[in-house]
Amino acid sequence: MITVAQVMITLHPWLGAPLSRAVEPCMDEIAHRLNAYSSRQAPDQLQDDLDSLLFCAVRDATRGRMLAQMADGSLIRIRVEDFSTMADELMYLVFSRFPVDRNHFLLLREYSMRRESLSALRVLYIRFAALQSPQELHTIASVARACHEPFRLRGWLDE
């Protein structure tokens, strides 16, 4: 079960504490949608829905200013493309719970090729490593490093 606390922890680096509290009702809806997801559905729709849900919640909470206050007091402008990244980070909560089997492996691999999903790559690299060759794992690491900011690799690929 994905909790609201997990959703808040995932989004906190992007939104900061004040904005996270302001959009807490949205966090409940996000947790509900993440828990309702079934791998019989394409993950694309869920990620797109999360992107839109977050955008609307932040726009409403900030009255269109799209500014988040960080722990050090600085204000950071949230860009439109940041919502897609936040939605992808939330998808990790779903993907990391997939059983390690061929069907889920294929679903993640196909999704990672269709979308710029670092979360799918991360789960493929960490949880599905046994189903891949060393060359495939090297390719995943290379793609992640080439296509994503280093801060998003922390804790799993920041050797």
Backbone as a printed PyTorch tensor [residue, N CA C, xyz], in Angstrom:
tensor([[[  0.8380,  -1.1800,   0.0000],
         [  0.0000,   0.0000,   0.0000],
         [  0.8860,   1.2470,   0.0000]],

        [[  0.6600,   2.1190,  -0.9450],
         [  1.3960,   3.3820,  -1.0310],
         [  0.6600,   4.3930,  -0.1640]],

        [[  1.3900,   5.0030,   0.7530],
         [  0.7810,   5.9260,   1.7060],
         [  0.9220,   7.3790,   1.2550]],

        [[  0.1040,   8.2240,   1.8400],
         [  0.2060,   9.6670,   1.5860],
         [  1.5800,  10.1610,   2.0250]],

        [[  2.1000,   9.6060,   3.1120],
         [  3.4270,  10.0120,   3.5970],
         [  4.4960,   9.7240,   2.5390]],

        [[  4.4050,   8.5790,   1.8590],
         [  5.3680,   8.2570,   0.8020],
         [  5.2490,   9.2400,  -0.3600]],

        [[  4.0350,   9.6110,  -0.6940],
         [  3.8140,  10.5910,  -1.7600],
         [  4.4320,  11.9230,  -1.3520]],

        [[  4.1940,  12.3370,  -0.1250],
         [  4.7380,  13.6170,   0.3480],
         [  6.2630,  13.6060,   0.3710]],

        [[  6.8450,  12.5040,   0.8190],
         [  8.3110,  12.3910,   0.8470],
         [  8.8800,  12.4640,  -0.5720]],

        [[  8.2170,  11.8270,  -1.5070],
         [  8.6620,  11.8260,  -2.8990],
         [  8.6140,  13.2330,  -3.4930]],

        [[  7.5760,  13.9810,  -3.1760],
         [  7.3910,  15.3090,  -3.7750],
         [  8.0570,  16.4420,  -2.9940]],

        [[  8.4230,  16.1850,  -1.7540],
         [  8.9800,  17.2430,  -0.9070],
         [ 10.1750,  17.9760,  -1.5310]],

        [[ 11.1320,  17.2730,  -2.1550],
         [ 12.2570,  18.0060,  -2.7630],
         [ 11.8320,  18.9700,  -3.8680]],

        [[ 10.7100,  18.7110,  -4.4940],
         [ 10.2240,  19.5540,  -5.5810],
         [  9.3540,  20.6930,  -5.0760]],

        [[  8.5790,  20.4160,  -4.0390],
         [  7.5670,  21.3790,  -3.5910],
         [  7.9460,  22.1280,  -2.3190]],

        [[  8.8280,  21.5800,  -1.5020],
         [  9.1250,  22.1820,  -0.2190],
         [  7.9770,  21.9290,   0.7540]],

        [[  8.2210,  22.1880,   2.0220],
         [  7.2290,  21.8870,   3.0590],
         [  5.9540,  22.7250,   2.9620]],

        [[  6.0470,  24.0550,   2.8160],
         [  4.8070,  24.8440,   2.7930],
         [  3.8650,  24.4590,   1.6470]],

        [[  4.4070,  24.2920,   0.4580],
         [  3.5680,  23.9470,  -0.6870],
         [  3.0620,  22.5070,  -0.5790]],

        [[  3.8870,  21.6140,  -0.0420],
         [  3.4320,  20.2340,   0.1750],
         [  2.2050,  20.2060,   1.0760]],

        [[  2.2440,  21.0000,   2.1460],
         [  1.0790,  21.0680,   3.0500],
         [ -0.1260,  21.6750,   2.3410]],

        [[  0.1190,  22.6610,   1.5030],
         [ -0.9810,  23.3370,   0.8030],
         [ -1.6870,  22.4260,  -0.1870]],

        [[ -0.9570,  21.4690,  -0.7400],
         [ -1.5610,  20.5640,  -1.7330],
         [ -1.8310,  19.1750,  -1.1450]],

        [[ -1.8930,  19.0870,   0.1720],
         [ -2.0920,  17.7810,   0.8120],
         [ -3.3470,  17.0480,   0.3340]],

        [[ -4.4690,  17.7270,   0.0820],
         [ -5.6150,  16.9770,  -0.4660],
         [ -5.2770,  16.2940,  -1.7960]],

        [[ -4.4420,  16.9100,  -2.5750],
         [ -3.9960,  16.3060,  -3.8340],
         [ -3.1590,  15.0590,  -3.5570]],

        [[ -2.3970,  15.0940,  -2.4860],
         [ -1.5600,  13.9430,  -2.1180],
         [ -2.4340,  12.7180,  -1.8280]],

        [[ -3.5750,  12.9430,  -1.1940],
         [ -4.5140,  11.8460,  -0.9280],
         [ -4.9980,  11.2320,  -2.2430]],

        [[ -5.3490,  12.0850,  -3.1850],
         [ -5.8270,  11.6180,  -4.4840],
         [ -4.7190,  10.8710,  -5.2330]],

        [[ -3.5040,  11.3750,  -5.1530],
         [ -2.3760,  10.7150,  -5.8120],
         [ -2.1680,   9.3210,  -5.2230]],

        [[ -2.1570,   9.2230,  -3.9000],
         [ -1.9770,   7.9210,  -3.2470],
         [ -3.0810,   6.9560,  -3.6800]],

        [[ -4.3030,   7.4530,  -3.7460],
         [ -5.4260,   6.6160,  -4.1720],
         [ -5.2030,   6.1020,  -5.5990]],

        [[ -4.8040,   6.9820,  -6.4980],
         [ -4.5940,   6.5810,  -7.9010],
         [ -3.4170,   5.6090,  -8.0440]],

        [[ -2.3620,   5.8490,  -7.2830],
         [ -1.2200,   4.9380,  -7.3390],
         [ -1.6230,   3.5470,  -6.8560]],

        [[ -2.4000,   3.4880,  -5.7930],
         [ -2.8350,   2.2040,  -5.2510],
         [ -3.8490,   1.5120,  -6.1500]],

        [[ -4.5910,   2.2650,  -6.9230],
         [ -5.6060,   1.6870,  -7.8130],
         [ -5.0050,   1.1750,  -9.1240]],

        [[ -3.7530,   1.5150,  -9.3920],
         [ -3.1290,   1.1220, -10.6540],
         [ -2.9750,  -0.3930, -10.7380]],

        [[ -3.2230,  -0.9120, -11.9120],
         [ -3.0170,  -2.3280, -12.2130],
         [ -2.1010,  -2.4260, -13.4210]],

        [[ -1.1890,  -3.3680, -13.3890],
         [ -0.2540,  -3.5090, -14.5130],
         [ -0.9440,  -4.0170, -15.7760]],

        [[ -2.2280,  -4.2930, -15.6880],
         [ -2.9880,  -4.6250, -16.8980],
         [ -3.2630,  -3.3650, -17.7200]],

        [[ -3.0210,  -2.2030, -17.1130],
         [ -3.1840,  -0.9210, -17.8050],
         [ -1.8010,  -0.4110, -18.1960]],

        [[ -1.7500,   0.3610, -19.2600],
         [ -0.4910,   1.0220, -19.6120],
         [ -0.2050,   2.0960, -18.5670]],

        [[  1.0300,   2.1960, -18.1100],
         [  1.3460,   3.2050, -17.0870],
         [  1.3050,   4.6440, -17.6040]],

        [[  1.2840,   4.8170, -18.9120],
         [  1.2860,   6.1600, -19.5130],
         [  0.1460,   7.0300, -18.9870]],

        [[ -1.0440,   6.4630, -18.9570],
         [ -2.2160,   7.2390, -18.5480],
         [ -2.1040,   7.6860, -17.0960]],

        [[ -1.6220,   6.7950, -16.2360],
         [ -1.4590,   7.1640, -14.8330],
         [ -0.4460,   8.2930, -14.7040]],

        [[  0.6810,   8.1970, -15.3830],
         [  1.6790,   9.2600, -15.2870],
         [  1.1170,  10.5780, -15.8160]],

        [[  0.4080,  10.5370, -16.9240],
         [ -0.1900,  11.7620, -17.4670],
         [ -1.2130,  12.3500, -16.4960]],

        [[ -2.0130,  11.4910, -15.8720],
         [ -3.0050,  11.9650, -14.9030],
         [ -2.3290,  12.6120, -13.6990]],

        [[ -1.2440,  12.0000, -13.2120],
         [ -0.5130,  12.5630, -12.0750],
         [  0.0930,  13.9100, -12.4340]],

        [[  0.6410,  14.0050, -13.6250],
         [  1.2150,  15.2580, -14.1230],
         [  0.1550,  16.3660, -14.0770]],

        [[ -1.0100,  16.0990, -14.6410],
         [ -2.0910,  17.0980, -14.6850],
         [ -2.6090,  17.4330, -13.2990]],

        [[ -2.7780,  16.4150, -12.4800],
         [ -3.2720,  16.6160, -11.1180],
         [ -2.3280,  17.5090, -10.3170]],

        [[ -1.0390,  17.2260, -10.4160],
         [ -0.0420,  18.0410,  -9.7080],
         [ -0.0140,  19.4730, -10.2290]],

        [[ -0.0330,  19.6150, -11.5420],
         [ -0.0050,  20.9540, -12.1200],
         [ -1.1750,  21.7930, -11.6040]],

        [[ -2.3770,  21.2380, -11.6690],
         [ -3.5670,  21.9830, -11.2310],
         [ -3.5040,  22.3130,  -9.7440]],

        [[ -3.0630,  21.3580,  -8.9270],
         [ -2.9880,  21.5870,  -7.4860],
         [ -1.9820,  22.6800,  -7.1500]],

        [[ -0.8190,  22.6360,  -7.7910],
         [  0.2120,  23.6570,  -7.5260],
         [ -0.2250,  25.0130,  -8.0680]],

        [[ -0.8030,  25.0260,  -9.2520],
         [ -1.2850,  26.2940,  -9.8210],
         [ -2.3110,  26.9360,  -8.8950]],

        [[ -3.2530,  26.1290,  -8.4090],
         [ -4.2790,  26.6600,  -7.5200],
         [ -3.6970,  27.1110,  -6.1730]],

        [[ -2.8010,  26.2970,  -5.6070],
         [ -2.2280,  26.6220,  -4.2970],
         [ -1.3420,  27.8600,  -4.3400]],

        [[ -0.6940,  28.0890,  -5.4850],
         [  0.2110,  29.2440,  -5.6050],
         [ -0.4500,  30.4250,  -6.2990]],

        [[ -1.7400,  30.2730,  -6.6200],
         [ -2.4850,  31.3030,  -7.3580],
         [ -1.7750,  31.6790,  -8.6610]],

        [[ -1.2410,  30.6280,  -9.3130],
         [ -0.6020,  30.8130, -10.6110],
         [  0.8440,  31.2730, -10.5670]],

        [[  1.3730,  31.5520,  -9.3870],
         [  2.7570,  32.0380,  -9.3090],
         [  3.7730,  30.9090,  -9.5120]],

        [[  3.3910,  29.6800,  -9.1860],
         [  4.2260,  28.4930,  -9.3890],
         [  5.5680,  28.5970,  -8.6690]],

        [[  5.5380,  29.1320,  -7.4460],
         [  6.7450,  29.2640,  -6.6430],
         [  6.6500,  28.3450,  -5.4270]],

        [[  7.7600,  27.6630,  -5.1350],
         [  7.8430,  26.7910,  -3.9650],
         [  8.9310,  27.3290,  -3.0500]],

        [[  8.6380,  27.3750,  -1.7630],
         [  9.6300,  27.8320,  -0.7910],
         [ 10.3770,  26.6250,  -0.2430]],

        [[ 11.6930,  26.6560,  -0.3700],
         [ 12.5350,  25.5600,   0.0870],
         [ 12.9000,  25.7600,   1.5640]],

        [[ 13.5260,  24.7470,   2.1490],
         [ 13.8740,  24.7600,   3.5760],
         [ 14.7830,  25.9330,   3.9320]],

        [[ 15.6350,  26.3630,   3.0070],
         [ 16.5360,  27.4850,   3.2870],
         [ 15.8810,  28.8430,   3.0790]],

        [[ 14.5790,  28.8460,   2.7480],
         [ 13.8430,  30.0830,   2.5540],
         [ 13.8240,  30.5820,   1.1180]],

        [[ 14.6190,  29.9820,   0.2610],
         [ 14.6500,  30.4210,  -1.1320],
         [ 13.3680,  30.0170,  -1.8480]],

        [[ 13.0260,  30.7950,  -2.8690],
         [ 11.8640,  30.4920,  -3.6970],
         [ 12.3410,  29.9200,  -5.0190]],

        [[ 11.7280,  28.8200,  -5.4050],
         [ 12.0790,  28.1480,  -6.6510],
         [ 10.8460,  28.1340,  -7.5470]],

        [[ 11.0220,  28.5470,  -8.7810],
         [  9.9190,  28.4880,  -9.7430],
         [  9.7860,  27.0610, -10.2610]],

        [[  8.5800,  26.5360, -10.1940],
         [  8.3120,  25.2010, -10.7210],
         [  7.9370,  25.3580, -12.1890]],

        [[  8.7080,  24.7170, -13.0410],
         [  8.4820,  24.7970, -14.4780],
         [  7.4760,  23.7330, -14.9120]],

        [[  6.8520,  23.9450, -16.0310],
         [  5.8590,  22.9980, -16.5380],
         [  6.4740,  21.6080, -16.6910]],

        [[  7.6960,  21.5260, -17.2060],
         [  8.3280,  20.2170, -17.3950],
         [  8.6620,  19.5160, -16.0810]],

        [[  8.7200,  20.2660, -14.9830],
         [  8.9810,  19.6500, -13.6800],
         [  7.8380,  18.7240, -13.2490]],

        [[  6.6390,  19.0000, -13.7030],
         [  5.5030,  18.1740, -13.3010],
         [  5.6080,  16.7670, -13.8850]],

        [[  6.1230,  16.6610, -15.0850],
         [  6.3420,  15.3530, -15.6920],
         [  7.3940,  14.5740, -14.9010]],

        [[  8.4280,  15.2740, -14.4770],
         [  9.4720,  14.6380, -13.6770],
         [  8.9220,  14.1900, -12.3280]],

        [[  8.1110,  15.0510, -11.6970],
         [  7.5000,  14.6720, -10.4200],
         [  6.5960,  13.4570, -10.5940]],

        [[  5.8330,  13.4440, -11.6630],
         [  4.9430,  12.3040, -11.9230],
         [  5.7610,  11.0360, -12.1310]],

        [[  6.8840,  11.1520, -12.8230],
         [  7.7440,   9.9900, -13.0130],
         [  8.3030,   9.5120, -11.6740]],

        [[  8.6930,  10.4220, -10.8110],
         [  9.1810,  10.0400,  -9.4800],
         [  8.1000,   9.2800,  -8.7120]],

        [[  6.8610,   9.7100,  -8.8610],
         [  5.7490,   9.0100,  -8.2030],
         [  5.5350,   7.6240,  -8.7990]],

        [[  5.7780,   7.4750, -10.0840],
         [  5.6180,   6.1740, -10.7230],
         [  6.5800,   5.1420, -10.1270]],

        [[  7.7000,   5.6030,  -9.5890],
         [  8.6280,   4.6810,  -8.9410],
         [  7.9460,   3.9340,  -7.7900]],

        [[  7.0470,   4.6150,  -7.0990],
         [  6.3320,   3.9690,  -5.9970],
         [  5.5220,   2.7710,  -6.4910]],

        [[  5.0040,   2.8550,  -7.6840],
         [  4.2500,   1.7470,  -8.2860],
         [  5.2120,   0.7030,  -8.8420]],

        [[  6.1530,   1.1420,  -9.6530],
         [  7.0580,   0.2160, -10.3270],
         [  7.8740,  -0.6180,  -9.3370]],

        [[  8.2750,  -0.0250,  -8.2290],
         [  9.1200,  -0.7370,  -7.2660],
         [  8.3600,  -1.8480,  -6.5480]],

        [[  7.0550,  -1.8890,  -6.7060],
         [  6.2400,  -2.9420,  -6.0910],
         [  5.8650,  -4.0560,  -7.0780]],

        [[  6.2840,  -3.8980,  -8.3100],
         [  6.0050,  -4.9400,  -9.3000],
         [  6.6980,  -6.2400,  -8.8950]],

        [[  6.0180,  -7.3630,  -9.1020],
         [  6.7090,  -8.6390,  -8.9110],
         [  7.8100,  -8.7820,  -9.9660]],

        [[  8.8910,  -9.4340,  -9.5850],
         [ 10.0000,  -9.6270, -10.5150],
         [  9.6790, -10.8550, -11.3590]],

        [[  9.0160, -10.5980, -12.4810],
         [  8.6740, -11.6560, -13.4250],
         [  8.8120, -11.1200, -14.8480]],

        [[  8.7160, -11.9980, -15.7780],
         [  8.9390, -11.6280, -17.1990],
         [  7.9150, -10.6090, -17.6930]],

        [[  6.6370, -10.7540, -17.3280],
         [  5.6080,  -9.8240, -17.8020],
         [  5.8740,  -8.4030, -17.3340]],

        [[  6.2060,  -8.2400, -16.0610],
         [  6.4750,  -6.8980, -15.5440],
         [  7.7880,  -6.3430, -16.0920]],

        [[  8.7540,  -7.2270, -16.2870],
         [ 10.0080,  -6.8150, -16.9060],
         [  9.7560,  -6.2340, -18.2980]],

        [[  8.9760,  -6.9510, -19.0880],
         [  8.6840,  -6.4850, -20.4490],
         [  7.8790,  -5.1910, -20.4380]],

        [[  6.9330,  -5.0800, -19.5210],
         [  6.1380,  -3.8530, -19.4110],
         [  7.0450,  -2.6580, -19.1040]],

        [[  7.9500,  -2.8190, -18.1370],
         [  8.8580,  -1.7280, -17.7670],
         [  9.8360,  -1.4010, -18.8870]],

        [[ 10.3640,  -2.4220, -19.5210],
         [ 11.3200,  -2.1810, -20.6000],
         [ 10.6710,  -1.4280, -21.7520]],

        [[  9.4920,  -1.8440, -22.1290],
         [  8.7750,  -1.1810, -23.2210],
         [  8.4150,   0.2580, -22.8410]],

        [[  7.9620,   0.4340, -21.6220],
         [  7.6000,   1.7690, -21.1380],
         [  8.8270,   2.6870, -21.0970]],

        [[  9.9510,   2.1540, -20.6550],
         [ 11.1630,   2.9810, -20.5650],
         [ 11.6740,   3.3940, -21.9380]],

        [[ 11.3540,   2.6270, -22.9510],
         [ 11.7540,   2.9870, -24.3150],
         [ 10.7900,   3.9960, -24.9340]],

        [[  9.5490,   3.9430, -24.5020],
         [  8.5160,   4.8280, -25.0470],
         [  8.5130,   6.1860, -24.3520]],

        [[  8.7920,   6.2040, -23.0700],
         [  8.7700,   7.4320, -22.2660],
         [ 10.1500,   7.6630, -21.6620]],

        [[ 10.4280,   8.8900, -21.3340],
         [ 11.6870,   9.1940, -20.6430],
         [ 11.4840,   8.9520, -19.1530]],

        [[ 11.3630,   7.6980, -18.7710],
         [ 11.0620,   7.3480, -17.3880],
         [ 12.2960,   6.8410, -16.6700]],

        [[ 12.8790,   7.7130, -15.8680],
         [ 13.9990,   7.2880, -15.0450],
         [ 13.5300,   6.2810, -13.9980]],

        [[ 12.3050,   6.4030, -13.5450],
         [ 11.7870,   5.4520, -12.5600],
         [ 11.7390,   4.0400, -13.1280]],

        [[ 11.3220,   3.8990, -14.3650],
         [ 11.3100,   2.5760, -14.9980],
         [ 12.7340,   2.0480, -15.1470]],

        [[ 13.6590,   2.8980, -15.5770],
         [ 15.0540,   2.4730, -15.6980],
         [ 15.6140,   2.0560, -14.3470]],

        [[ 15.3020,   2.8090, -13.3300],
         [ 15.7990,   2.5220, -11.9810],
         [ 15.3240,   1.1470, -11.5030]],

        [[ 14.0460,   0.8650, -11.6940],
         [ 13.5080,  -0.4300, -11.2620],
         [ 14.0920,  -1.5560, -12.1110]],

        [[ 14.2410,  -1.3250, -13.4020],
         [ 14.8830,  -2.3370, -14.2500],
         [ 16.3000,  -2.6240, -13.7630]],

        [[ 17.0240,  -1.5990, -13.4080],
         [ 18.4160,  -1.7300, -12.9930],
         [ 18.5460,  -2.3840, -11.6220]],

        [[ 17.6670,  -2.0130, -10.7160],
         [ 17.7790,  -2.4950,  -9.3310],
         [ 17.0570,  -3.8320,  -9.1230]],

        [[ 15.7780,  -3.8680,  -9.4300],
         [ 14.9660,  -5.0410,  -9.0820],
         [ 14.9760,  -6.1360, -10.1390]],

        [[ 15.1580,  -5.7620, -11.4000],
         [ 15.0750,  -6.7340, -12.4840],
         [ 16.4510,  -7.0830, -13.0590]],

        [[ 17.4920,  -6.8320, -12.3080],
         [ 18.8560,  -7.0840, -12.7780],
         [ 19.0720,  -8.5490, -13.1420]],

        [[ 18.4660,  -9.4630, -12.4020],
         [ 18.6650, -10.8920, -12.6460],
         [ 18.1190, -11.3420, -14.0050]],

        [[ 17.2200, -10.5600, -14.5740],
         [ 16.6300, -10.9170, -15.8700],
         [ 17.3790, -10.2960, -17.0470]],

        [[ 18.5360,  -9.6680, -16.7580],
         [ 19.2620,  -8.9540, -17.8040],
         [ 20.7430,  -9.3250, -17.8060]],

        [[ 21.3450,  -9.1090, -18.9490],
         [ 22.7860,  -9.3570, -19.0690],
         [ 23.5570,  -8.1630, -18.5090]],

        [[ 24.8310,  -8.3550, -18.2130],
         [ 25.6500,  -7.2130, -17.7780],
         [ 25.6650,  -6.0720, -18.8000]],

        [[ 25.6130,  -6.4240, -20.0770],
         [ 25.6000,  -5.3980, -21.1210],
         [ 24.3050,  -4.5790, -21.0690]],

        [[ 23.2020,  -5.2560, -20.8420],
         [ 21.9210,  -4.5440, -20.7380],
         [ 21.9240,  -3.6080, -19.5330]],

        [[ 22.4660,  -4.0760, -18.4110],
         [ 22.5410,  -3.2220, -17.2180],
         [ 23.4630,  -2.0250, -17.4650]],

        [[ 24.5510,  -2.2560, -18.1680],
         [ 25.4630,  -1.1610, -18.5190],
         [ 24.7510,  -0.1330, -19.4030]],

        [[ 23.9500,  -0.6130, -20.3410],
         [ 23.2000,   0.2850, -21.2300],
         [ 22.2040,   1.1220, -20.4270]],

        [[ 21.4940,   0.4960, -19.5010],
         [ 20.5410,   1.2420, -18.6600],
         [ 21.2700,   2.3320, -17.8960]],

        [[ 22.4100,   1.9930, -17.2830],
         [ 23.1800,   2.9810, -16.5210],
         [ 23.6590,   4.1090, -17.4230]],

        [[ 24.1210,   3.7630, -18.6200],
         [ 24.6070,   4.7850, -19.5610],
         [ 23.4860,   5.7240, -19.9920]],

        [[ 22.3190,   5.1760, -20.3040],
         [ 21.1750,   5.9950, -20.6990],
         [ 20.7520,   6.9040, -19.5480]],

        [[ 20.6910,   6.3520, -18.3460],
         [ 20.2920,   7.1600, -17.1830],
         [ 21.2550,   8.3210, -16.9740]],

        [[ 22.5440,   8.0350, -17.0450],
         [ 23.5420,   9.0950, -16.8410],
         [ 23.5030,  10.1490, -17.9470]],

        [[ 23.2620,   9.7090, -19.1710],
         [ 23.2720,  10.6370, -20.3070],
         [ 22.0110,  11.4960, -20.3890]],

        [[ 20.8920,  10.9670, -19.9210],
         [ 19.6070,  11.6400, -20.1530],
         [ 18.9990,  12.3120, -18.9220]],

        [[ 19.5810,  12.1050, -17.7570],
         [ 18.9510,  12.6270, -16.5420],
         [ 19.9640,  13.3440, -15.6630]],

        [[ 19.4600,  14.2730, -14.9060],
         [ 20.2980,  15.0690, -14.0120],
         [ 20.9310,  14.1730, -12.9400]],

        [[ 22.1780,  14.4420, -12.5770],
         [ 22.8670,  13.6090, -11.5830],
         [ 22.1280,  13.5070, -10.2410]],

        [[ 21.4300,  14.5640,  -9.8290],
         [ 20.7400,  14.5000,  -8.5460],
         [ 19.6520,  13.4290,  -8.5310]],

        [[ 19.1120,  13.0750,  -9.6910],
         [ 18.0810,  12.0390,  -9.7530],
         [ 18.6760,  10.6320,  -9.6940]],

        [[ 19.9910,  10.5210,  -9.8030],
         [ 20.6570,   9.2200,  -9.7500],
         [ 21.1510,   8.8900,  -8.3550]],

        [[ 21.0400,   9.8500,  -7.4370],
         [ 21.5370,   9.6530,  -6.0860],
         [ 20.8690,   8.4590,  -5.4200]],

        [[ 21.6990,   7.6750,  -4.7600],
         [ 21.1840,   6.5560,  -3.9930],
         [ 21.0710,   5.2560,  -4.7620]],

        [[ 21.2760,   5.2910,  -6.0730],
         [ 21.2230,   4.0360,  -6.8160],
         [ 22.2080,   3.9630,  -7.9700]],

        [[ 22.6320,   5.0790,  -8.4940],
         [ 23.5590,   5.0350,  -9.6370],
         [ 24.5990,   6.1360,  -9.5310]],

        [[ 24.8900,   6.5630,  -8.3470],
         [ 25.8370,   7.6670,  -8.1610],
         [ 27.1910,   7.1410,  -7.6450]],

        [[ 27.6900,   6.1670,  -8.3570],
         [ 28.9600,   5.5360,  -7.9640],
         [ 30.1000,   6.5100,  -8.0690]]])
